[in-house]
Amino acid sequence: MDLKKALVDPAAVFTTPDEVVTAGELSTDDRIRILRRWEYDARELTVADDENMPGDSTPLLDQVLAALNRLGYSPDPDQEPPTKQGGV
């Protein structure tokens, strides 16, 4: 598994966010970093959808957030940027 590639483009390495959660060769921190990147990508698609560009990232975003939740990740609102995309 190529960690650098997964951190840049999670969908190129994993089929679903659940695969990240169950990837035994990754630390919990690496799983969270990968899922946070995937969350950012899904939020980017949501912003595009809000601007009437085609695509629906809602199911993907829900899957990513559920995977992050299973890993015990909870965002710190004081550390998150005030954008629709959130931060990575």
PDB file with SEQRES, HELIX, SHEET and CRYST1 records, atoms N, CA, C and O in Angstrom:
SEQRES   1 A   88  MET ASP LEU LYS LYS ALA LEU VAL ASP PRO ALA ALA VAL          
SEQRES   2 A   88  PHE THR THR PRO ASP GLU VAL VAL THR ALA GLY GLU LEU          
SEQRES   3 A   88  SER THR ASP ASP ARG ILE ARG ILE LEU ARG ARG TRP GLU          
SEQRES   4 A   88  TYR ASP ALA ARG GLU LEU THR VAL ALA ASP ASP GLU ASN          
SEQRES   5 A   88  MET PRO GLY ASP SER THR PRO LEU LEU ASP GLN VAL LEU          
SEQRES   6 A   88  ALA ALA LEU ASN ARG LEU GLY TYR SER PRO ASP PRO ASP          
SEQRES   7 A   88  GLN GLU PRO PRO THR LYS GLN GLY GLY VAL                      
HELIX    1 AA1 LEU A    3  VAL A    8  1                                   6    
HELIX    2 AA2 PRO A   10  VAL A   13  1                                   4    
HELIX    3 AA3 PRO A   17  THR A   22  1                                   6    
HELIX    4 AA4 THR A   28  ASP A   50  1                                  23    
HELIX    5 AA5 THR A   58  ARG A   70  1                                  13    
CRYST1    1.000    1.000    1.000  90.00  90.00  90.00 P 1           1          
ATOM      1  N   MET A   1       0.847  -1.171   0.000  1.00  0.00           N  
ATOM      2  CA  MET A   1       0.000   0.000   0.000  1.00  0.00           C  
ATOM      3  C   MET A   1       0.891   1.232   0.000  1.00  0.00           C  
ATOM      4  O   MET A   1       1.836   1.329   0.783  1.00  0.00           O  
ATOM      5  N   ASP A   2       0.585   2.158  -0.872  1.00  0.00           N  
ATOM      6  CA  ASP A   2       1.369   3.380  -1.046  1.00  0.00           C  
ATOM      7  C   ASP A   2       0.749   4.493  -0.193  1.00  0.00           C  
ATOM      8  O   ASP A   2      -0.237   5.113  -0.593  1.00  0.00           O  
ATOM      9  N   LEU A   3       1.333   4.738   0.981  1.00  0.00           N  
ATOM     10  CA  LEU A   3       0.793   5.730   1.908  1.00  0.00           C  
ATOM     11  C   LEU A   3       0.800   7.126   1.303  1.00  0.00           C  
ATOM     12  O   LEU A   3      -0.172   7.868   1.448  1.00  0.00           O  
ATOM     13  N   LYS A   4       1.875   7.490   0.631  1.00  0.00           N  
ATOM     14  CA  LYS A   4       1.949   8.834   0.030  1.00  0.00           C  
ATOM     15  C   LYS A   4       0.828   9.039  -0.977  1.00  0.00           C  
ATOM     16  O   LYS A   4       0.189  10.091  -1.002  1.00  0.00           O  
ATOM     17  N   LYS A   5       0.594   8.033  -1.803  1.00  0.00           N  
ATOM     18  CA  LYS A   5      -0.483   8.128  -2.793  1.00  0.00           C  
ATOM     19  C   LYS A   5      -1.842   8.201  -2.103  1.00  0.00           C  
ATOM     20  O   LYS A   5      -2.710   8.968  -2.519  1.00  0.00           O  
ATOM     21  N   ALA A   6      -2.026   7.412  -1.058  1.00  0.00           N  
ATOM     22  CA  ALA A   6      -3.301   7.413  -0.326  1.00  0.00           C  
ATOM     23  C   ALA A   6      -3.576   8.762   0.320  1.00  0.00           C  
ATOM     24  O   ALA A   6      -4.730   9.179   0.420  1.00  0.00           O  
ATOM     25  N   LEU A   7      -2.519   9.449   0.763  1.00  0.00           N  
ATOM     26  CA  LEU A   7      -2.695  10.757   1.392  1.00  0.00           C  
ATOM     27  C   LEU A   7      -3.035  11.845   0.374  1.00  0.00           C  
ATOM     28  O   LEU A   7      -3.621  12.869   0.726  1.00  0.00           O  
ATOM     29  N   VAL A   8      -2.670  11.622  -0.878  1.00  0.00           N  
ATOM     30  CA  VAL A   8      -2.964  12.589  -1.934  1.00  0.00           C  
ATOM     31  C   VAL A   8      -4.298  12.291  -2.606  1.00  0.00           C  
ATOM     32  O   VAL A   8      -5.081  13.198  -2.888  1.00  0.00           O  
ATOM     33  N   ASP A   9      -4.547  11.002  -2.858  1.00  0.00           N  
ATOM     34  CA  ASP A   9      -5.767  10.591  -3.556  1.00  0.00           C  
ATOM     35  C   ASP A   9      -6.261   9.263  -2.988  1.00  0.00           C  
ATOM     36  O   ASP A   9      -5.992   8.205  -3.555  1.00  0.00           O  
ATOM     37  N   PRO A  10      -6.982   9.319  -1.868  1.00  0.00           N  
ATOM     38  CA  PRO A  10      -7.438   8.080  -1.225  1.00  0.00           C  
ATOM     39  C   PRO A  10      -8.220   7.154  -2.148  1.00  0.00           C  
ATOM     40  O   PRO A  10      -8.097   5.933  -2.046  1.00  0.00           O  
ATOM     41  N   ALA A  11      -9.018   7.716  -3.040  1.00  0.00           N  
ATOM     42  CA  ALA A  11      -9.848   6.898  -3.925  1.00  0.00           C  
ATOM     43  C   ALA A  11      -9.010   6.116  -4.937  1.00  0.00           C  
ATOM     44  O   ALA A  11      -9.503   5.155  -5.528  1.00  0.00           O  
ATOM     45  N   ALA A  12      -7.762   6.507  -5.144  1.00  0.00           N  
ATOM     46  CA  ALA A  12      -6.886   5.774  -6.050  1.00  0.00           C  
ATOM     47  C   ALA A  12      -6.308   4.525  -5.384  1.00  0.00           C  
ATOM     48  O   ALA A  12      -5.826   3.618  -6.062  1.00  0.00           O  
ATOM     49  N   VAL A  13      -6.360   4.488  -4.057  1.00  0.00           N  
ATOM     50  CA  VAL A  13      -5.786   3.368  -3.313  1.00  0.00           C  
ATOM     51  C   VAL A  13      -6.871   2.497  -2.677  1.00  0.00           C  
ATOM     52  O   VAL A  13      -6.724   1.278  -2.592  1.00  0.00           O  
ATOM     53  N   PHE A  14      -7.950   3.123  -2.234  1.00  0.00           N  
ATOM     54  CA  PHE A  14      -9.026   2.423  -1.536  1.00  0.00           C  
ATOM     55  C   PHE A  14     -10.330   2.571  -2.295  1.00  0.00           C  
ATOM     56  O   PHE A  14     -10.596   3.614  -2.893  1.00  0.00           O  
ATOM     57  N   THR A  15     -11.143   1.525  -2.269  1.00  0.00           N  
ATOM     58  CA  THR A  15     -12.438   1.555  -2.938  1.00  0.00           C  
ATOM     59  C   THR A  15     -13.474   2.289  -2.100  1.00  0.00           C  
ATOM     60  O   THR A  15     -14.303   3.028  -2.632  1.00  0.00           O  
ATOM     61  N   THR A  16     -13.424   2.082  -0.784  1.00  0.00           N  
ATOM     62  CA  THR A  16     -14.390   2.702   0.118  1.00  0.00           C  
ATOM     63  C   THR A  16     -13.676   3.216   1.368  1.00  0.00           C  
ATOM     64  O   THR A  16     -12.574   2.764   1.679  1.00  0.00           O  
ATOM     65  N   PRO A  17     -14.285   4.144   2.075  1.00  0.00           N  
ATOM     66  CA  PRO A  17     -13.718   4.587   3.346  1.00  0.00           C  
ATOM     67  C   PRO A  17     -13.576   3.447   4.359  1.00  0.00           C  
ATOM     68  O   PRO A  17     -12.659   3.460   5.180  1.00  0.00           O  
ATOM     69  N   ASP A  18     -14.476   2.465   4.306  1.00  0.00           N  
ATOM     70  CA  ASP A  18     -14.382   1.327   5.224  1.00  0.00           C  
ATOM     71  C   ASP A  18     -13.084   0.553   5.034  1.00  0.00           C  
ATOM     72  O   ASP A  18     -12.547   0.002   5.994  1.00  0.00           O  
ATOM     73  N   GLU A  19     -12.576   0.507   3.807  1.00  0.00           N  
ATOM     74  CA  GLU A  19     -11.304  -0.173   3.559  1.00  0.00           C  
ATOM     75  C   GLU A  19     -10.156   0.506   4.299  1.00  0.00           C  
ATOM     76  O   GLU A  19      -9.210  -0.154   4.729  1.00  0.00           O  
ATOM     77  N   VAL A  20     -10.243   1.816   4.443  1.00  0.00           N  
ATOM     78  CA  VAL A  20      -9.215   2.546   5.192  1.00  0.00           C  
ATOM     79  C   VAL A  20      -9.261   2.123   6.661  1.00  0.00           C  
ATOM     80  O   VAL A  20      -8.224   1.887   7.282  1.00  0.00           O  
ATOM     81  N   VAL A  21     -10.465   2.031   7.202  1.00  0.00           N  
ATOM     82  CA  VAL A  21     -10.639   1.662   8.609  1.00  0.00           C  
ATOM     83  C   VAL A  21     -10.055   0.280   8.885  1.00  0.00           C  
ATOM     84  O   VAL A  21      -9.474   0.056   9.947  1.00  0.00           O  
ATOM     85  N   THR A  22     -10.201  -0.635   7.953  1.00  0.00           N  
ATOM     86  CA  THR A  22      -9.767  -2.015   8.192  1.00  0.00           C  
ATOM     87  C   THR A  22      -8.362  -2.315   7.656  1.00  0.00           C  
ATOM     88  O   THR A  22      -7.902  -3.453   7.749  1.00  0.00           O  
ATOM     89  N   ALA A  23      -7.685  -1.325   7.105  1.00  0.00           N  
ATOM     90  CA  ALA A  23      -6.336  -1.538   6.572  1.00  0.00           C  
ATOM     91  C   ALA A  23      -5.371  -1.787   7.728  1.00  0.00           C  
ATOM     92  O   ALA A  23      -4.990  -0.860   8.443  1.00  0.00           O  
ATOM     93  N   GLY A  24      -4.984  -3.041   7.901  1.00  0.00           N  
ATOM     94  CA  GLY A  24      -4.155  -3.447   9.031  1.00  0.00           C  
ATOM     95  C   GLY A  24      -2.755  -2.869   9.039  1.00  0.00           C  
ATOM     96  O   GLY A  24      -2.143  -2.759  10.101  1.00  0.00           O  
ATOM     97  N   GLU A  25      -2.233  -2.495   7.877  1.00  0.00           N  
ATOM     98  CA  GLU A  25      -0.871  -1.993   7.824  1.00  0.00           C  
ATOM     99  C   GLU A  25      -0.749  -0.510   8.168  1.00  0.00           C  
ATOM    100  O   GLU A  25       0.357   0.030   8.189  1.00  0.00           O  
ATOM    101  N   LEU A  26      -1.870   0.148   8.437  1.00  0.00           N  
ATOM    102  CA  LEU A  26      -1.862   1.579   8.760  1.00  0.00           C  
ATOM    103  C   LEU A  26      -2.060   1.813  10.245  1.00  0.00           C  
ATOM    104  O   LEU A  26      -2.783   1.075  10.915  1.00  0.00           O  
ATOM    105  N   SER A  27      -1.410   2.847  10.748  1.00  0.00           N  
ATOM    106  CA  SER A  27      -1.670   3.268  12.127  1.00  0.00           C  
ATOM    107  C   SER A  27      -3.001   4.014  12.153  1.00  0.00           C  
ATOM    108  O   SER A  27      -3.510   4.429  11.112  1.00  0.00           O  
ATOM    109  N   THR A  28      -3.550   4.175  13.329  1.00  0.00           N  
ATOM    110  CA  THR A  28      -4.803   4.929  13.458  1.00  0.00           C  
ATOM    111  C   THR A  28      -4.611   6.355  12.967  1.00  0.00           C  
ATOM    112  O   THR A  28      -5.492   6.902  12.303  1.00  0.00           O  
ATOM    113  N   ASP A  29      -3.476   6.964  13.283  1.00  0.00           N  
ATOM    114  CA  ASP A  29      -3.211   8.330  12.812  1.00  0.00           C  
ATOM    115  C   ASP A  29      -3.184   8.401  11.288  1.00  0.00           C  
ATOM    116  O   ASP A  29      -3.726   9.341  10.706  1.00  0.00           O  
ATOM    117  N   ASP A  30      -2.559   7.420  10.637  1.00  0.00           N  
ATOM    118  CA  ASP A  30      -2.529   7.405   9.171  1.00  0.00           C  
ATOM    119  C   ASP A  30      -3.926   7.213   8.600  1.00  0.00           C  
ATOM    120  O   ASP A  30      -4.281   7.849   7.607  1.00  0.00           O  
ATOM    121  N   ARG A  31      -4.714   6.354   9.206  1.00  0.00           N  
ATOM    122  CA  ARG A  31      -6.096   6.150   8.743  1.00  0.00           C  
ATOM    123  C   ARG A  31      -6.878   7.453   8.829  1.00  0.00           C  
ATOM    124  O   ARG A  31      -7.605   7.814   7.903  1.00  0.00           O  
ATOM    125  N   ILE A  32      -6.725   8.153   9.941  1.00  0.00           N  
ATOM    126  CA  ILE A  32      -7.438   9.425  10.112  1.00  0.00           C  
ATOM    127  C   ILE A  32      -6.954  10.443   9.089  1.00  0.00           C  
ATOM    128  O   ILE A  32      -7.766  11.162   8.506  1.00  0.00           O  
ATOM    129  N   ARG A  33      -5.661  10.517   8.864  1.00  0.00           N  
ATOM    130  CA  ARG A  33      -5.126  11.462   7.872  1.00  0.00           C  
ATOM    131  C   ARG A  33      -5.679  11.174   6.483  1.00  0.00           C  
ATOM    132  O   ARG A  33      -6.047  12.097   5.756  1.00  0.00           O  
ATOM    133  N   ILE A  34      -5.739   9.909   6.116  1.00  0.00           N  
ATOM    134  CA  ILE A  34      -6.276   9.529   4.807  1.00  0.00           C  
ATOM    135  C   ILE A  34      -7.761   9.875   4.721  1.00  0.00           C  
ATOM    136  O   ILE A  34      -8.216  10.433   3.722  1.00  0.00           O  
ATOM    137  N   LEU A  35      -8.501   9.549   5.750  1.00  0.00           N  
ATOM    138  CA  LEU A  35      -9.943   9.841   5.743  1.00  0.00           C  
ATOM    139  C   LEU A  35     -10.220  11.335   5.777  1.00  0.00           C  
ATOM    140  O   LEU A  35     -11.194  11.792   5.179  1.00  0.00           O  
ATOM    141  N   ARG A  36      -9.393  12.096   6.458  1.00  0.00           N  
ATOM    142  CA  ARG A  36      -9.574  13.554   6.461  1.00  0.00           C  
ATOM    143  C   ARG A  36      -9.349  14.116   5.060  1.00  0.00           C  
ATOM    144  O   ARG A  36     -10.039  15.045   4.639  1.00  0.00           O  
ATOM    145  N   ARG A  37      -8.389  13.554   4.350  1.00  0.00           N  
ATOM    146  CA  ARG A  37      -8.170  13.978   2.964  1.00  0.00           C  
ATOM    147  C   ARG A  37      -9.388  13.621   2.116  1.00  0.00           C  
ATOM    148  O   ARG A  37      -9.848  14.419   1.299  1.00  0.00           O  
ATOM    149  N   TRP A  38      -9.899  12.417   2.323  1.00  0.00           N  
ATOM    150  CA  TRP A  38     -11.077  11.984   1.572  1.00  0.00           C  
ATOM    151  C   TRP A  38     -12.275  12.870   1.921  1.00  0.00           C  
ATOM    152  O   TRP A  38     -13.090  13.194   1.058  1.00  0.00           O  
ATOM    153  N   GLU A  39     -12.371  13.251   3.182  1.00  0.00           N  
ATOM    154  CA  GLU A  39     -13.444  14.162   3.594  1.00  0.00           C  
ATOM    155  C   GLU A  39     -13.327  15.488   2.846  1.00  0.00           C  
ATOM    156  O   GLU A  39     -14.321  16.016   2.347  1.00  0.00           O  
ATOM    157  N   TYR A  40     -12.121  16.017   2.772  1.00  0.00           N  
ATOM    158  CA  TYR A  40     -11.898  17.278   2.059  1.00  0.00           C  
ATOM    159  C   TYR A  40     -12.339  17.144   0.604  1.00  0.00           C  
ATOM    160  O   TYR A  40     -13.035  18.015   0.081  1.00  0.00           O  
ATOM    161  N   ASP A  41     -11.935  16.052  -0.051  1.00  0.00           N  
ATOM    162  CA  ASP A  41     -12.314  15.834  -1.446  1.00  0.00           C  
ATOM    163  C   ASP A  41     -13.830  15.766  -1.596  1.00  0.00           C  
ATOM    164  O   ASP A  41     -14.389  16.348  -2.526  1.00  0.00           O  
ATOM    165  N   ALA A  42     -14.497  15.057  -0.685  1.00  0.00           N  
ATOM    166  CA  ALA A  42     -15.960  14.939  -0.747  1.00  0.00           C  
ATOM    167  C   ALA A  42     -16.621  16.296  -0.515  1.00  0.00           C  
ATOM    168  O   ALA A  42     -17.629  16.616  -1.145  1.00  0.00           O  
ATOM    169  N   ARG A  43     -16.060  17.081   0.378  1.00  0.00           N  
ATOM    170  CA  ARG A  43     -16.610  18.424   0.615  1.00  0.00           C  
ATOM    171  C   ARG A  43     -16.404  19.332  -0.598  1.00  0.00           C  
ATOM    172  O   ARG A  43     -17.255  20.170  -0.897  1.00  0.00           O  
ATOM    173  N   GLU A  44     -15.292  19.170  -1.287  1.00  0.00           N  
ATOM    174  CA  GLU A  44     -15.055  19.919  -2.524  1.00  0.00           C  
ATOM    175  C   GLU A  44     -16.147  19.607  -3.544  1.00  0.00           C  
ATOM    176  O   GLU A  44     -16.650  20.504  -4.219  1.00  0.00           O  
ATOM    177  N   LEU A  45     -16.507  18.331  -3.651  1.00  0.00           N  
ATOM    178  CA  LEU A  45     -17.579  17.943  -4.566  1.00  0.00           C  
ATOM    179  C   LEU A  45     -18.916  18.535  -4.132  1.00  0.00           C  
ATOM    180  O   LEU A  45     -19.741  18.905  -4.968  1.00  0.00           O  
ATOM    181  N   THR A  46     -19.121  18.621  -2.832  1.00  0.00           N  
ATOM    182  CA  THR A  46     -20.353  19.218  -2.312  1.00  0.00           C  
ATOM    183  C   THR A  46     -20.428  20.691  -2.680  1.00  0.00           C  
ATOM    184  O   THR A  46     -21.485  21.186  -3.071  1.00  0.00           O  
ATOM    185  N   VAL A  47     -19.306  21.389  -2.555  1.00  0.00           N  
ATOM    186  CA  VAL A  47     -19.263  22.809  -2.929  1.00  0.00           C  
ATOM    187  C   VAL A  47     -19.559  22.955  -4.413  1.00  0.00           C  
ATOM    188  O   VAL A  47     -20.314  23.842  -4.811  1.00  0.00           O  
ATOM    189  N   ALA A  48     -18.970  22.091  -5.238  1.00  0.00           N  
ATOM    190  CA  ALA A  48     -19.238  22.137  -6.675  1.00  0.00           C  
ATOM    191  C   ALA A  48     -20.716  21.896  -6.954  1.00  0.00           C  
ATOM    192  O   ALA A  48     -21.308  22.553  -7.810  1.00  0.00           O  
ATOM    193  N   ASP A  49     -21.311  20.950  -6.226  1.00  0.00           N  
ATOM    194  CA  ASP A  49     -22.738  20.660  -6.389  1.00  0.00           C  
ATOM    195  C   ASP A  49     -23.566  21.882  -5.994  1.00  0.00           C  
ATOM    196  O   ASP A  49     -24.550  22.209  -6.657  1.00  0.00           O  
ATOM    197  N   ASP A  50     -23.169  22.555  -4.915  1.00  0.00           N  
ATOM    198  CA  ASP A  50     -23.870  23.768  -4.482  1.00  0.00           C  
ATOM    199  C   ASP A  50     -23.809  24.859  -5.542  1.00  0.00           C  
ATOM    200  O   ASP A  50     -24.691  25.715  -5.617  1.00  0.00           O  
ATOM    201  N   GLU A  51     -22.767  24.821  -6.354  1.00  0.00           N  
ATOM    202  CA  GLU A  51     -22.594  25.825  -7.406  1.00  0.00           C  
ATOM    203  C   GLU A  51     -23.124  25.324  -8.751  1.00  0.00           C  
ATOM    204  O   GLU A  51     -22.729  25.809  -9.812  1.00  0.00           O  
ATOM    205  N   ASN A  52     -24.024  24.347  -8.681  1.00  0.00           N  
ATOM    206  CA  ASN A  52     -24.705  23.782  -9.854  1.00  0.00           C  
ATOM    207  C   ASN A  52     -23.783  23.068 -10.820  1.00  0.00           C  
ATOM    208  O   ASN A  52     -24.048  23.027 -12.021  1.00  0.00           O  
ATOM    209  N   MET A  53     -22.709  22.508 -10.308  1.00  0.00           N  
ATOM    210  CA  MET A  53     -21.861  21.647 -11.122  1.00  0.00           C  
ATOM    211  C   MET A  53     -22.307  20.215 -10.837  1.00  0.00           C  
ATOM    212  O   MET A  53     -22.707  19.913  -9.712  1.00  0.00           O  
ATOM    213  N   PRO A  54     -22.247  19.333 -11.824  1.00  0.00           N  
ATOM    214  CA  PRO A  54     -22.759  17.982 -11.630  1.00  0.00           C  
ATOM    215  C   PRO A  54     -21.962  17.183 -10.606  1.00  0.00           C  
ATOM    216  O   PRO A  54     -20.760  17.383 -10.432  1.00  0.00           O  
ATOM    217  N   GLY A  55     -22.653  16.287  -9.941  1.00  0.00           N  
ATOM    218  CA  GLY A  55     -22.015  15.398  -8.971  1.00  0.00           C  
ATOM    219  C   GLY A  55     -22.777  15.412  -7.664  1.00  0.00           C  
ATOM    220  O   GLY A  55     -23.401  16.412  -7.309  1.00  0.00           O  
ATOM    221  N   ASP A  56     -22.726  14.314  -6.958  1.00  0.00           N  
ATOM    222  CA  ASP A  56     -23.368  14.225  -5.648  1.00  0.00           C  
ATOM    223  C   ASP A  56     -22.437  13.471  -4.725  1.00  0.00           C  
ATOM    224  O   ASP A  56     -22.278  12.256  -4.840  1.00  0.00           O  
ATOM    225  N   SER A  57     -21.822  14.201  -3.806  1.00  0.00           N  
ATOM    226  CA  SER A  57     -20.855  13.598  -2.896  1.00  0.00           C  
ATOM    227  C   SER A  57     -21.475  13.234  -1.558  1.00  0.00           C  
ATOM    228  O   SER A  57     -20.777  12.716  -0.687  1.00  0.00           O  
ATOM    229  N   THR A  58     -22.754  13.487  -1.368  1.00  0.00           N  
ATOM    230  CA  THR A  58     -23.372  13.263  -0.066  1.00  0.00           C  
ATOM    231  C   THR A  58     -23.185  11.839   0.441  1.00  0.00           C  
ATOM    232  O   THR A  58     -22.795  11.672   1.596  1.00  0.00           O  
ATOM    233  N   PRO A  59     -23.440  10.806  -0.355  1.00  0.00           N  
ATOM    234  CA  PRO A  59     -23.217   9.444   0.168  1.00  0.00           C  
ATOM    235  C   PRO A  59     -21.760   9.205   0.549  1.00  0.00           C  
ATOM    236  O   PRO A  59     -21.483   8.586   1.576  1.00  0.00           O  
ATOM    237  N   LEU A  60     -20.826   9.691  -0.268  1.00  0.00           N  
ATOM    238  CA  LEU A  60     -19.409   9.514   0.038  1.00  0.00           C  
ATOM    239  C   LEU A  60     -19.032  10.264   1.310  1.00  0.00           C  
ATOM    240  O   LEU A  60     -18.332   9.717   2.162  1.00  0.00           O  
ATOM    241  N   LEU A  61     -19.479  11.486   1.449  1.00  0.00           N  
ATOM    242  CA  LEU A  61     -19.165  12.267   2.643  1.00  0.00           C  
ATOM    243  C   LEU A  61     -19.715  11.576   3.880  1.00  0.00           C  
ATOM    244  O   LEU A  61     -19.037  11.504   4.905  1.00  0.00           O  
ATOM    245  N   ASP A  62     -20.924  11.071   3.794  1.00  0.00           N  
ATOM    246  CA  ASP A  62     -21.511  10.347   4.926  1.00  0.00           C  
ATOM    247  C   ASP A  62     -20.685   9.117   5.288  1.00  0.00           C  
ATOM    248  O   ASP A  62     -20.484   8.831   6.469  1.00  0.00           O  
ATOM    249  N   GLN A  63     -20.206   8.388   4.281  1.00  0.00           N  
ATOM    250  CA  GLN A  63     -19.377   7.204   4.525  1.00  0.00           C  
ATOM    251  C   GLN A  63     -18.053   7.586   5.192  1.00  0.00           C  
ATOM    252  O   GLN A  63     -17.603   6.919   6.124  1.00  0.00           O  
ATOM    253  N   VAL A  64     -17.440   8.661   4.708  1.00  0.00           N  
ATOM    254  CA  VAL A  64     -16.161   9.103   5.273  1.00  0.00           C  
ATOM    255  C   VAL A  64     -16.350   9.545   6.723  1.00  0.00           C  
ATOM    256  O   VAL A  64     -15.558   9.177   7.590  1.00  0.00           O  
ATOM    257  N   LEU A  65     -17.383  10.324   6.988  1.00  0.00           N  
ATOM    258  CA  LEU A  65     -17.628  10.791   8.354  1.00  0.00           C  
ATOM    259  C   LEU A  65     -17.931   9.621   9.291  1.00  0.00           C  
ATOM    260  O   LEU A  65     -17.501   9.624  10.445  1.00  0.00           O  
ATOM    261  N   ALA A  66     -18.664   8.627   8.803  1.00  0.00           N  
ATOM    262  CA  ALA A  66     -18.952   7.444   9.619  1.00  0.00           C  
ATOM    263  C   ALA A  66     -17.662   6.677   9.910  1.00  0.00           C  
ATOM    264  O   ALA A  66     -17.475   6.184  11.022  1.00  0.00           O  
ATOM    265  N   ALA A  67     -16.772   6.571   8.922  1.00  0.00           N  
ATOM    266  CA  ALA A  67     -15.494   5.884   9.122  1.00  0.00           C  
ATOM    267  C   ALA A  67     -14.637   6.628  10.139  1.00  0.00           C  
ATOM    268  O   ALA A  67     -14.024   6.006  11.006  1.00  0.00           O  
ATOM    269  N   LEU A  68     -14.590   7.944  10.041  1.00  0.00           N  
ATOM    270  CA  LEU A  68     -13.843   8.740  11.016  1.00  0.00           C  
ATOM    271  C   LEU A  68     -14.413   8.551  12.418  1.00  0.00           C  
ATOM    272  O   LEU A  68     -13.668   8.452  13.393  1.00  0.00           O  
ATOM    273  N   ASN A  69     -15.713   8.502  12.510  1.00  0.00           N  
ATOM    274  CA  ASN A  69     -16.376   8.287  13.792  1.00  0.00           C  
ATOM    275  C   ASN A  69     -15.991   6.935  14.391  1.00  0.00           C  
ATOM    276  O   ASN A  69     -15.741   6.835  15.592  1.00  0.00           O  
ATOM    277  N   ARG A  70     -15.943   5.894  13.553  1.00  0.00           N  
ATOM    278  CA  ARG A  70     -15.557   4.562  14.032  1.00  0.00           C  
ATOM    279  C   ARG A  70     -14.129   4.547  14.565  1.00  0.00           C  
ATOM    280  O   ARG A  70     -13.797   3.750  15.443  1.00  0.00           O  
ATOM    281  N   LEU A  71     -13.285   5.429  14.034  1.00  0.00           N  
ATOM    282  CA  LEU A  71     -11.903   5.514  14.516  1.00  0.00           C  
ATOM    283  C   LEU A  71     -11.767   6.406  15.753  1.00  0.00           C  
ATOM    284  O   LEU A  71     -10.674   6.580  16.293  1.00  0.00           O  
ATOM    285  N   GLY A  72     -12.897   6.966  16.189  1.00  0.00           N  
ATOM    286  CA  GLY A  72     -12.880   7.808  17.378  1.00  0.00           C  
ATOM    287  C   GLY A  72     -12.470   9.241  17.111  1.00  0.00           C  
ATOM    288  O   GLY A  72     -12.199   9.993  18.048  1.00  0.00           O  
ATOM    289  N   TYR A  73     -12.422   9.630  15.845  1.00  0.00           N  
ATOM    290  CA  TYR A  73     -12.037  11.001  15.505  1.00  0.00           C  
ATOM    291  C   TYR A  73     -13.216  11.930  15.702  1.00  0.00           C  
ATOM    292  O   TYR A  73     -14.325  11.651  15.249  1.00  0.00           O  
ATOM    293  N   SER A  74     -12.969  13.029  16.377  1.00  0.00           N  
ATOM    294  CA  SER A  74     -13.970  14.080  16.444  1.00  0.00           C  
ATOM    295  C   SER A  74     -13.257  15.399  16.205  1.00  0.00           C  
ATOM    296  O   SER A  74     -12.263  15.700  16.866  1.00  0.00           O  
ATOM    297  N   PRO A  75     -13.761  16.185  15.262  1.00  0.00           N  
ATOM    298  CA  PRO A  75     -13.091  17.428  14.908  1.00  0.00           C  
ATOM    299  C   PRO A  75     -13.122  18.431  16.053  1.00  0.00           C  
ATOM    300  O   PRO A  75     -14.054  18.461  16.857  1.00  0.00           O  
ATOM    301  N   ASP A  76     -12.094  19.239  16.102  1.00  0.00           N  
ATOM    302  CA  ASP A  76     -12.014  20.326  17.073  1.00  0.00           C  
ATOM    303  C   ASP A  76     -12.472  21.594  16.359  1.00  0.00           C  
ATOM    304  O   ASP A  76     -11.736  22.117  15.522  1.00  0.00           O  
ATOM    305  N   PRO A  77     -13.665  22.104  16.664  1.00  0.00           N  
ATOM    306  CA  PRO A  77     -14.198  23.267  15.945  1.00  0.00           C  
ATOM    307  C   PRO A  77     -13.282  24.489  16.031  1.00  0.00           C  
ATOM    308  O   PRO A  77     -13.298  25.336  15.139  1.00  0.00           O  
ATOM    309  N   ASP A  78     -12.495  24.584  17.084  1.00  0.00           N  
ATOM    310  CA  ASP A  78     -11.591  25.721  17.214  1.00  0.00           C  
ATOM    311  C   ASP A  78     -10.396  25.601  16.271  1.00  0.00           C  
ATOM    312  O   ASP A  78      -9.720  26.594  16.004  1.00  0.00           O  
ATOM    313  N   GLN A  79     -10.133  24.410  15.768  1.00  0.00           N  
ATOM    314  CA  GLN A  79      -9.001  24.183  14.877  1.00  0.00           C  
ATOM    315  C   GLN A  79      -9.415  24.056  13.403  1.00  0.00           C  
ATOM    316  O   GLN A  79      -8.556  23.988  12.524  1.00  0.00           O  
ATOM    317  N   GLU A  80     -10.707  24.026  13.134  1.00  0.00           N  
ATOM    318  CA  GLU A  80     -11.188  23.857  11.768  1.00  0.00           C  
ATOM    319  C   GLU A  80     -11.346  25.218  11.104  1.00  0.00           C  
ATOM    320  O   GLU A  80     -11.848  26.158  11.721  1.00  0.00           O  
ATOM    321  N   PRO A  81     -10.917  25.329   9.837  1.00  0.00           N  
ATOM    322  CA  PRO A  81     -11.105  26.593   9.131  1.00  0.00           C  
ATOM    323  C   PRO A  81     -12.581  26.843   8.829  1.00  0.00           C  
ATOM    324  O   PRO A  81     -13.345  25.892   8.664  1.00  0.00           O  
ATOM    325  N   PRO A  82     -12.988  28.103   8.754  1.00  0.00           N  
ATOM    326  CA  PRO A  82     -14.397  28.434   8.526  1.00  0.00           C  
ATOM    327  C   PRO A  82     -14.776  28.364   7.039  1.00  0.00           C  
ATOM    328  O   PRO A  82     -15.197  29.362   6.455  1.00  0.00           O  
ATOM    329  N   THR A  83     -14.626  27.188   6.439  1.00  0.00           N  
ATOM    330  CA  THR A  83     -14.999  26.998   5.041  1.00  0.00           C  
ATOM    331  C   THR A  83     -15.885  25.767   4.928  1.00  0.00           C  
ATOM    332  O   THR A  83     -15.975  24.954   5.848  1.00  0.00           O  
ATOM    333  N   LYS A  84     -16.525  25.654   3.795  1.00  0.00           N  
ATOM    334  CA  LYS A  84     -17.355  24.471   3.557  1.00  0.00           C  
ATOM    335  C   LYS A  84     -16.521  23.220   3.461  1.00  0.00           C  
ATOM    336  O   LYS A  84     -16.995  22.131   3.785  1.00  0.00           O  
ATOM    337  N   GLN A  85     -15.269  23.357   3.017  1.00  0.00           N  
ATOM    338  CA  GLN A  85     -14.428  22.197   2.802  1.00  0.00           C  
ATOM    339  C   GLN A  85     -13.816  21.669   4.082  1.00  0.00           C  
ATOM    340  O   GLN A  85     -13.406  20.509   4.121  1.00  0.00           O  
ATOM    341  N   GLY A  86     -13.739  22.464   5.122  1.00  0.00           N  
ATOM    342  CA  GLY A  86     -13.013  22.037   6.310  1.00  0.00           C  
ATOM    343  C   GLY A  86     -11.535  22.111   6.003  1.00  0.00           C  
ATOM    344  O   GLY A  86     -11.136  22.777   5.048  1.00  0.00           O  
ATOM    345  N   GLY A  87     -10.739  21.461   6.768  1.00  0.00           N  
ATOM    346  CA  GLY A  87      -9.288  21.516   6.547  1.00  0.00           C  
ATOM    347  C   GLY A  87      -8.664  20.154   6.550  1.00  0.00           C  
ATOM    348  O   GLY A  87      -9.247  19.186   7.038  1.00  0.00           O  
ATOM    349  N   VAL A  88      -7.487  20.084   6.009  1.00  0.00           N  
ATOM    350  CA  VAL A  88      -6.745  18.827   5.979  1.00  0.00           C  
ATOM    351  C   VAL A  88      -5.409  19.067   6.653  1.00  0.00           C  
ATOM    352  O   VAL A  88      -4.594  18.150   6.754  1.00  0.00           O  
TER     353      VAL A  88                                                      
END                                                                             
